[in-house]
């Protein structure tokens, strides 16, 4: 784990991201006080595929009906 100041983080952001992606935790501090932690996001699971929910979701006709007056006034 390494601790860097905000100024150092701005100057060396690419290097710090590389360290984090390799598993090292990087703490960013304002002066001596830690304020943020740079860690890897982790592995993204699965691949998004457009249309994969087609036919699985249903929106009923009531969805398109006007809201009741009391609820409509809350949106205005």
Residue pairs with C-beta under 8 A, 6 or more apart in sequence:
1 24
1 25
1 26
1 27
2 19
2 24
2 25
2 26
2 27
3 26
3 27
3 28
3 29
3 34
4 12
4 16
4 26
4 27
4 28
4 29
5 28
5 29
5 30
5 31
6 28
6 29
6 30
6 35
9 16
9 26
9 28
9 38
16 26
16 38
17 38
19 26
20 26
20 38
20 39
20 40
21 40
22 40
23 40
25 37
25 38
25 39
26 37
26 38
26 39
27 34
27 36
27 37
27 38
28 34
28 35
28 36
28 37
28 38
29 35
66 72
67 75
